[in-house]
Amino acid sequence: MKVRLLLNSRFVEAVPLEVRMTSLSGEVLVVANEYLEPRSTLEVDLLAALSRVGHRFQPSSVQVSFFGDKEMIQAWLLTSGWSGLLETPLASQSDESSWQWISFWDTRLYGEVEPAKPRLSFVNIEATPVKLTFDLSIPGQEGERSQIEIPALGTYLWQPAGDSSPSRGSVQIEHDGAPGQVMATGYLQGPRFLASLPLVSSSSVMEFNRYDSPTLPLGARSENRPILSLFNPSQDSGPPVLVRIALVDLLSGNALASTELSMVPSEVTSLDLRSLWPRVLAGNGQRGLRVQITTDGAPVMVHGISLASSSSAVTDIELIQRQKVHQSGTYPIPNLEENQVVTTLLNLGDTTAELFGHLSWELGEYALPAIKIAPGAAYRIDFQKLVHRAEADLRGRLFQPEDSTTYFQWLSRRGSSELIARTEIRPLDSSDLYGFNCFGCCEEWPVGGIEPGFATFGTGGQADFVPVEFIDTCAGTMGPFTAFPTSSSYASPLGWNYNKVWSNSETNQTVSFTGDGQYMWIDCTERSRTFVGDGPVVADNKCALTHHPGFDLSLGCCGTHGSNVQACNDCCAKELKVAKCRCDKIVNPIKRKACNIFADKANSKCTGPCNVGCP
């Protein structure tokens, strides 16, 4: 069995933090007390720490303390040892202001892995006791209420009373302490598996009327059983809720198969998605699938797992509420020599999303090409394949992290900002699968530039330039990414054609472009963004122009004594009056080859080379 704490820092500076565990008796064990490096990850082996203190310490909770914005560090508890791996995000104390929760379960379709038992863990983080009340509801049975008191800094593990757990049911919990005094989490435990259990704040349940999964972990379809469990949390004797469940082609966003369920108040039910396979296969869903769940407006709670028939391995199906869409994210990418890592980005908006992605690791950085995702469609990044493709970015850099952990940052730059994303990790030496769905939230400021930022080339020569933009964020600078300027300018005697510069001067000159001049103000609470006009984004870069050896500038070849340098074909198409320079050979400018121009001042004829770039 393994129990690991994984921390992901978005800070651009090293952050001191402390990791500690609290026992059932209130004893505190400091597990780690160190600096987390900028934009990096840290993995803490909790069992190794426990082995140093022996069996006397019975842990009840894990806490991570640091100074700074709570959004800048994400933490997950990864527990393995059964078939499957339990992924539990650590919550901030300020995130859980509710004193009421709802949870439910349905294990009737789990088959050979039964019996699975629901477990709820509660931690009192304050120095005063708190009382919890449980209202248990089992179909066909009378409701049951119970109460317990958790002592100061204590822990309580709840499960249905009796030797055998009911295969389905729901429970509502409340406490009489201050908001945020009790932290809670849930899981299902079977003889050979471990899976998460939904446990949500009662105040947020009314928002649960649409879910989307970034991916559906299937593997070989014949060996996997994706199962959805659903709960109608309404306590009134109102009308049933109509729930529509659709399997959607991951890359195109087209619905391939769907079904509908009618659920009465307090009903708990499950659906094996294999019942939709015939229609999915007919609709060519082999490129990948996702699940979409919508209701007629009333809320439902949904939980999904995928069971591997051969090994009984359990993988959670990540189902994200429609209200939790976001426009940026930060993820740790572990050692790609030991893990297969794939990020899926799903556009739930009505317009195409243009995304920027940036990777950084201990010894380098890499800017991904712009990613465009149509409405309803998804885009997948396989980081191992990205390494093997060995494609250079705009600065000529390659993605070569070798055996180091990589930091992946993405954001929606233009178009739709209604996205969900998930990075999934599968260790190459096991069947475990876990992942992260974490959004980043901070202002985004564009900065114009030109790549290369500085170049030296001979008079009559040429250089390739690309207008680019960088994005300054609270987690560092991303880029460069290709920009499409709204206007451009250049100083005589330089010629600028958006991606190429010609020169016939030995003086330093300026190339500049003007972008759209907008930055984004991000509202982290509402998960929305606002475009703010900030005037033009102007990039100015100096181009050092060096006199070409052996060429007499006084000849004025190709218009040195004129104003702006014209296109090479204009120069070669006519006889120049200055020094009677003529074109010995005209080359089709579409082929972008050099025109050979010869000139001899004394004899007024062309005898020597002067290379001028063709556009």
N, C-alpha and C positions, 0 to 999 in steps of 0.2 A: 504494500500500500504506500502511496505517496501523497503528501499534502504540501502543496507549494503555494506561496504567495507571489504573484507577479505584479510588479509596479511599472507604470509607464509615465514618464515625465515629459511634459511639453514645455517646461521652463527652459529659457535660453541661458540660464546660469545654474551652477550646482546648488542643490537644495539639501539642507540637513534634515533628516527625518529619523523617526524612531518607530520601530515595529515591536509590539509587545503582545503577549497573550495573557489573559486573565483566567484563573482556575475557577472551579465551581465554588471554592471556599473564599474567593476574592483575592488570592495571591497573584502578584504580577510578575511575569517573566519577560525581561527585555531580550528580544531575539536579535535585533539588529539596531545599531545606532551609528549611522554613517551618512556620507554625502551621496546623493543620487546625481550622477553626472548630467550635464545639459542634454536634452532631447535623447534620452536613453531609457533603457529598461533595467530592472533589477529583479532577480528571482531569489526568493528566500525559502530554504528547505525547513519547514516548521517541524517535521518529525525528527530531523537531525538535532534541532535545538532541544526538543523534548527528551531525546535520548541522553542528553548531558545531565539532566536533573532527575531521571529515573521515573518510576511509576507513581510516585507520590503526587505528582502534579497532573491533575485532570483538567485539561483546557476546556474553556467554555466559549471564549471569544477571542478575536484577533483585532487589534487596533493599529492604525497607522496615523502618526501625528507629524505635521509639518507646518511651516508658516507660508502663507500665500493663498492665492485664489484656489479654491477647492476644485475648479474645473481643470486645473493644470496638471493634476495627477490622477490617473485612474488605477484602480486596484482590483484584482480578481483572485479568488481562492480556487485553486485547481486541485481536486481530490480524485485520485485514481486508485485502482486496486481491485475494483469490481470490473465487470465488462462495461466499458464506457468510462467517461470522465465527467465529473460534475464541475460545471463552470459557474461560480457564484460571484457576481460583482459586489464589491464592498460599497456600502452606501455611506454617504456623508450624514453626519448627525442632523444638519440643517435640511437635508433632503426629506427626512421622514418626520413631518410635522403632524401627521395624523395620529390619533389614538384609537383608530378602528381599522381592522383588516378583514378581508374575505379570502378564503382559500377553498379549493375543491379538488376532487380526484375521481378517476374512473379507470379501473384496471381490468375490466371484464374482457377486453380484447388482447390482453398481454400474453395469453396462452401459457406456454411452458415456464415463463419467468415468474408467474404468480406463486405465492401471494406477495404482493407489494404493499408495503405499509407506509402511510403518510406520517411524516415527522415535521413538527414545527418547533423552531428554536427561538427563544426570546432572551434578550440580554438587557438587564437594567444597568444603564451606564451612569446612574446618579447614586449619590451617597444616602438616599432615602428609599425605603421600601415602596413597592408599587403592587397593586392588586389587578389581576387579569380575570376577565370573565369570558367563558367559551360557550357559544350556542351551537351545538352539533345537530345537524339535520341528516338523517339517513332515510332514503326512500322506503316507504312501507312501515316506518317506525315512528314512534312519538318523539318529538324533539327533546333534547337533553341539555341541561345547563349545568356548568361547573365553574368553580372559582378557585384560584390559587393566589398566593402572595409570593412575589420574588423579593428576597432581601436586597439590601443595598449592594450594588455591584455584583449581583448574583445572576444566575442563569436558570432557565427552566426549559425542559424538553417535553413537548406535548405530543401525545398520540391517543387515538381512540381507546377507551377502556376495554378490557377483556383480552383474552388470549389471541383471538382472531380479529383482524381488522376488516371492516366492511369494504367490499369491492368498490363502492362508490359512495359519495356523500359530499357535504360541504360544511364549513364551519365559519362563524363570524366571531371575531375577537375584539375586545376593547379593554383599555386600562384606565385607571383613575389618576395617573400621574401627569406630569407636565408634557406638552407636545415635544416629541423627540426624545423622551426619557427612555423609551424601550425601542431597541432595534430588533428586527425579526427577519427570519429567512425560513424557507421550507424545502423539503426534498422527499422523494419516494425511495424507499430502500427495499430491495428484494434480496433473495438468497444469492443472486449472482449479478446484480446490477444496482446502479445508483443513478437517479435522475432528479432534475429539479422539479419543484412543485410551485405553482403560482401562489403568490401571497401579496395582495395589492391593497392599497389604501381604499377604504370605502368611498371617500370623497371623490376619487378619480374614476370610479366604475362607470358613471354616466357617459364618459367619453368613449367607451369601448364598443364602437359600432362598425369599425373596419380594421382589419389586420392585413399585413402583407409580409411575406417571408422573402428575404433576399435570395435564398436558395432553398432547395429541398434535398437533404442528404439522402441519396438513394443508393449509390453504388450500383451493384448489379440488381436490377429490379426483382429478379426471382428470389433474392436472398433478403430483401428488406421489406419491412411492413411499416409504412408511415401511418401513424394513428393520430387523430385529433380527438381531444376530449373537450366538451363544451358545457357551459353552465349558464343558465338564465338566473341572474342574481335578484330579480324582482321578487319581493315578498308579498306583493298584492295579488289579488285574484283577478288580474287584468287579462287582456287578450294574449294569445301566444305571440312569440317573436319569430319572424320569418328570417332564416339564415341561409344565405347563398354561399356555397363553397366552390371555388373554381380552381382548376389546375391550368397554369398559364405557361406558355413557351417563354423560357427565360430571356432569350436574345431578342425576339420580336415583340413580345408583350401580347401576343394573340392568345385568347382563351381557347383551350383545346377540349376541355370537358368540365361540366359543372353539375351540381346537384343542390337540392334545397331541403332544409329541415324546418319543421315547425316545433317550437319549444315552449311549453307552458311555464309559468313562474316556478322557480326553484328546481327545475328539471336539470338533471345531469345525464349526458349521453355521450356516445363516442361514435366515430366513423373511421373505418379502415379505407384509406384512399386507394387501395388496390382495386376497389370496386369500380374505379373510373379508368383503369388501365386500358381496356379495349378501345375506348374513345380517344385516349391520349395517344396510343400507338398509331391509330388511324390518322391522327393530326400531326404526326411526326414530331414528337416531343423529345427525341433523343438528344437534342442539343442542350438539355437542361430544363428543369421545371422549377416553378415556384408556386406558392399557394396564396390565394386572395380570398378573404372572408369578409362579407358585408352583411348588414342586417337592414331591416326596414326602418331603422332609426333608433330602436330600443337597444340597450347595451347587452352584450354577452361577454363572458370570459372564455378564453380559449387556451388550451395547452397542447403542444404537439411533441411527439417523440417518434424516432425511427428505430425499429427493432431489427437486428440481423438474425435471421432464423438459425443460421449455422452456429453462431457463437453466443447468441443472446446479448450481443453488445447493444448498448442503448446510446443514441445520439439525440440531443434536443433539437427540435425544429424551432428556429428563431422566428417568432411571430411578433412584429412590431406594430404598435398602434399607429393609425394614420396621423394622429396629432403629434407624433414624435419625429416627423420628417426633419431633416436638417440640411445644411449647405456646406459642411466641411467636416473633416474627421482626421484623427491621428491614431496610428496603430503601430504596435511593435511587430516587426518581422523577424522572427528568430532565425538562427543559423540555418541557411538554406542547404547546407551539406547534410543536415540531419532531419529537415522537415520539408514537407510540401506545403506551400503557403499560397492561397488564392484569395484575392479581394474581389467581391462582387458589389457593384454600384448600380442601384436601381432608381430610375427616374419615374416618380409618381406624378409629376406635373403635366400640364397641358402643352408645354413648349419644349423644344430640344434643349438639353443642358450641355454646356461646354465646360469641361472640368480641366483643372490643372493638377498635376501630381508631382510630388517631389520626394526623393529618397536621399537619406543621409546616413552615413555610418562612420566608424571611427576614423577612416582614412580617406573619405571622399564623399561626393555628392553627385546626384544625377537628376536631371529634369526630364520627366516623361513628355512625349509629344501630346498636344491637346487631344482630349477625349471628348467625343460627341455622342450623346445618348438620346435617342428618339423618345417621345412620350410613351410611357408604359414599358419601355425596353430596359435591358440590363447590359452591363459591360463587365467582363471578367479580366482580371490581371493575374496571370500565373507568373510569380516572381522567379521561379526556376527557369521557365522558358525565356523570361526577359534577360536573364544572365546569359543563356546560351545564344540568344540572337545577336548579342554584342553590337547593338546599334548605338552609335555615338549621339549625344545630345548636341545642342547648339554651341556648346563650348568644347566639343570633341571628347567629352568624358564618357566612360563606359560604366555600366552598372556591374561592379565586381566586388561585392562585399566579402567574398571568401567565407571565413568562418566566424564573422562578427554579426552581431545583432544590428538590424537596420531599422531606421525610424521612417515610417511612411506617412506623408501628410498630403491631403487632397482638399480641394475647395471648388465650389461652383463659381466660375468667373462670369459667365454670361448665360442668359436664358433661365431655365427652370432652376429654382433653388429648393425644390421639394424632392429630396432624395433620402433614401435609406441605404445603408451599406453594412457589410460584414466582412471581416477578415477571418478565414478559417484555416486552422493549422492541423496538419496530420503528421505526427512523427513517423519517420520512415521505418522505425523498428517496432511499431505497435499499431493497434487498430484504433487507438484513441483519436478523437476528433473534438477540437474545441475552437472557440473563436471569440471575437470582440466586436461589439457594436458600440463605438464611442464617438460622439460628435465633438468637434472642437468649436469653440466659440470665442472669437475676438475680432477686432476691426481688421480690415484688409486694405492696404494702401498700395496702389500701383506706382511703380517707378520706371520711367522710360530708359531705354539704353540702345546701344548698337553693338553687335558682335561681329568681328572683334572690336573691342573698345579702343584699340590703338593699332595702327598699322603703318609700316614704312614700305614705300614702293617707288620705283624709279619714275622720273619724268617721262611721260608718254606711256607709262604702265597702267595697270588697273588692279583693283582689289575688290573682293567680294565682301559685302556687308549685309547683315540681316537686322532689321528693326525688331527689338525685343522689349518685353516688359518683365520686370521682377515684381513680386508681391511681398511686401513687408507685413508680417503677422506677429502676433504676440509669441508665437512659437518659432520665430526665425524667418529668414528670407527664403522665398521659393523662386525658382527660375534658373536661367532665363527661359521665357516662352515666346514663341513667334508672335509679333504684334502686327496689326494692320492699321497703320496710321491714317488719320483722316486728312492730313496734309503733310507736305514735306518741303524742305528748303535746302539750299546749298549756297555756299559763297563762291564767287568767281575766283579763280578759274577751275573749279571742280565741276564735274558732271555727275549728277545723282539720278539713278533710275530705280529707286526702291531697293535694289539688292546689289548694285554694282557702281563703283566710282571710278572715273577716269581723271587723269591729271596731266597738265602740261606746265606745272609750276613747281619751283623748289621751295616755296614758302608753305608754312603750316596753314591749313584751312579748316573750316568747320563744316560738318555734316550734321543735320538735325532733322527730327520729325516730331509731329504733334499727334498725340493719341487722344482718346476720348475724355480723359481727365475726370474719371469717376472713381470713387472708392465706396466701400460698403460699410454701413453701420449695422452691426449685428445685435439684435435683441435676443439675449440668451434665454430669457423667460418665455417669450412668445415664439422663439425659434423662427424668427423672420428677419429679413434684411431690407435695408433701404439704400437705394443708390443716392449718393450725394455728389453734386457737381463741385469740382474743385479747380475749375479753370483747365487749361490745356496741360497735358503731360508732355514735357519737352525733353528730348534727349540730345545732348551736345557732346560730340566726341571729336577729338583732334586727330587729324590724319597727317602724319609726318611725310612730306613728299620730298624725295631726294633726287638731286640732279643725276640724270643717267650718264655714266662715264662715256666720253668720246663723242657726245652729241652737243653741238653748238646751239645754245638756246636762242642766239640772235637770229637764227634762221626763221624762227617763228613757225616751225612746222605745226600744222593743224591748228593754227589760230592762237599761238601764245600771245601775239600782239593784239588779238581781238579781245572780246569779253569772255563769254562762257565757251567752254569746249563743247563742240557739237558732236553728234554721233559720228562714229568712225566712217560709216558709209557716206555721210555727207562730205566728209573730208576727202575721201577717195574718189568720189563721183565727179569732181571737177578739178581743174587745174587751179592751184592756189597762186594768187598774185605775189604773195610774200616769198621772195627768193625763187620764184617760179618753180616751186616744188610740185612735182607731179606724182601721180600714183602709178607705180610700175605693175602692181597686181591688185585686182579688186576681188575680194572674197565675199561671198554671200553672208551678210551680217547675221542671218538666222542661225548659221552654223557657229557663230561666236568665235571665229578664228581671227588671228591678227592680220591687219593690212600692212603690207611691207611698203614703206615709203622711203625713197632715196633722195638725198639732197647733197649738192656741192655748191657752196656759196660762190667760189671763184668762177666756176664755169657755168653756173646757173643750170646745173643738171643733177639728176639723182644718181649718187654713187654709193652711198652708205646706208645702213639700216637704221630705222627709227620705228620701233614697234608701238603701235597705238591700238588699244583694245577695241574690238568690235562689240557692239551691244548685243 
